[in-house]
Amino acid sequence: FKFRISRRLIERYYKGDMSLDQVEVLENKKRERKSMSRFTYEEGESKEEKKGSGIALGELSELEANFNDKKYADILVTLHLLVYKSKGKAGQQKKKLKTFTGLVYGDDPATDRLRYEERANKLKRADIEKMMSLLKIDKSKASFNNNIPSKEMLVTRLIDYLEEPTSQAKKKKSEATSSKKRKSSSGRAKNSQSYSALEEACLQSIAKKTLEDDSDMSPSALIKACESFIGTKLPNYAKSIVKSIIEEDDQDEQPPPKKSKKKAAATPPPAEEEEEEE
């Protein structure tokens, strides 16, 4: 035969069950091969990662040294697990975290935030503090009204930062300048405030009574005596009132001016007396 024939067809041919033409037809049918169509996956649309409302951690220059520090290498994995809900690929956690711009919530932000807080509360306090040190989040007692913060308070502050990462250095500068402005404005207000007529009269009576007990008292001593009597420090306006009372008292005590002897000698006697002598 010109082509290869299966053993079963040869046996049937020798038995006389089929002719050579039938064997050839069956063999051709068997050897017909269908064209193979390979299955290909259709490339779906690439899902764009949702971005938060803050600044990317990699763009914050204050965090660059911490991200490159080896002592924070282990906490990067923990932070990646908290933020992205997975440990991520080995060695890729730092690169991924540098693109982080903030937590993205769904339709129910309150529930989503609660889940992040529950996940963070399962971590050790030392890990939370280390993450805050990595991100340079203030965790001092002074920032918590001079009280030792609890673990829940630290978690709340950490989640607040992760919702919208920002530069903490600029925030501290702005807070410092605003506090200075508040102090200066309050100082101006204290110095510029004026007393009512009743308050001024009360202060004058207190100062005069104090002067009666000790007339040789200096202005500064009188001001201190008035402050101790009232229980508060006097503003500049009230101090000027006390000083004016001392000046008035000094003017009252001054004797009338004496006539000089030279002027008395220079005055001529009356004309009537001269005529009588003549």
Secondary structure as the mmCIF struct_conf table of DSSP 4:
data_model
#
loop_
_struct_conf.conf_type_id
_struct_conf.id
_struct_conf.beg_label_comp_id
_struct_conf.beg_label_asym_id
_struct_conf.beg_label_seq_id
_struct_conf.end_label_comp_id
_struct_conf.end_label_asym_id
_struct_conf.end_label_seq_id
BEND BEND1 PHE A 3 PHE A 3
HELX_RH_AL_P HELX_RH_AL_P1 ARG A 7 LYS A 15
TURN_TY1_P TURN_TY1_P1 GLY A 16 GLY A 16
BEND BEND2 ASP A 17 MET A 18
HELX_RH_AL_P HELX_RH_AL_P2 LEU A 20 ARG A 31
HELX_LH_PP_P HELX_LH_PP_P1 LYS A 34 MET A 36
HELX_LH_PP_P HELX_LH_PP_P2 TYR A 41 LYS A 50
BEND BEND3 SER A 53 GLY A 54
HELX_RH_3T_P HELX_RH_3T_P1 LEU A 57 GLU A 59
HELX_RH_3T_P HELX_RH_3T_P2 SER A 61 LEU A 63
HELX_RH_AL_P HELX_RH_AL_P3 GLU A 64 ASN A 68
HELX_RH_3T_P HELX_RH_3T_P3 LYS A 70 TYR A 72
HELX_RH_AL_P HELX_RH_AL_P4 ALA A 73 TYR A 84
BEND BEND4 LYS A 85 SER A 86
BEND BEND5 LYS A 89 LYS A 89
TURN_TY1_P TURN_TY1_P2 ALA A 90 GLN A 92
HELX_RH_AL_P HELX_RH_AL_P5 GLN A 93 LEU A 97
TURN_TY1_P TURN_TY1_P3 LYS A 98 THR A 99
BEND BEND6 ASP A 107 ASP A 107
HELX_RH_AL_P HELX_RH_AL_P6 PRO A 109 ASN A 121
TURN_TY1_P TURN_TY1_P4 LYS A 122 LYS A 122
BEND BEND7 LEU A 123 LEU A 123
HELX_RH_AL_P HELX_RH_AL_P7 ARG A 125 LEU A 134
TURN_TY1_P TURN_TY1_P5 LEU A 135 LYS A 136
BEND BEND8 LYS A 141 LYS A 141
HELX_RH_3T_P HELX_RH_3T_P4 ALA A 142 PHE A 144
TURN_TY1_P TURN_TY1_P6 ASN A 145 ASN A 146
BEND BEND9 ASN A 147 ASN A 147
HELX_LH_PP_P HELX_LH_PP_P3 ILE A 148 SER A 150
HELX_RH_AL_P HELX_RH_AL_P8 LYS A 151 GLU A 163
BEND BEND10 GLU A 164 GLU A 164
HELX_RH_AL_P HELX_RH_AL_P9 GLN A 168 SER A 192
HELX_RH_AL_P HELX_RH_AL_P10 ALA A 197 ASP A 213
TURN_TY1_P TURN_TY1_P7 SER A 215 ASP A 216
HELX_RH_AL_P HELX_RH_AL_P11 PRO A 219 ILE A 230
TURN_TY1_P TURN_TY1_P8 GLY A 231 GLY A 231
BEND BEND11 THR A 232 THR A 232
HELX_LH_PP_P HELX_LH_PP_P4 LYS A 233 PRO A 235
HELX_RH_AL_P HELX_RH_AL_P12 ASN A 236 GLU A 253
BEND BEND12 GLN A 254 GLN A 254
HELX_LH_PP_P HELX_LH_PP_P5 PRO A 255 SER A 260
HELX_RH_AL_P HELX_RH_AL_P13 LYS A 261 ALA A 266
BEND BEND13 THR A 267 THR A 267
HELX_LH_PP_P HELX_LH_PP_P6 PRO A 268 PRO A 270
HELX_RH_AL_P HELX_RH_AL_P14 ALA A 271 GLU A 277
#
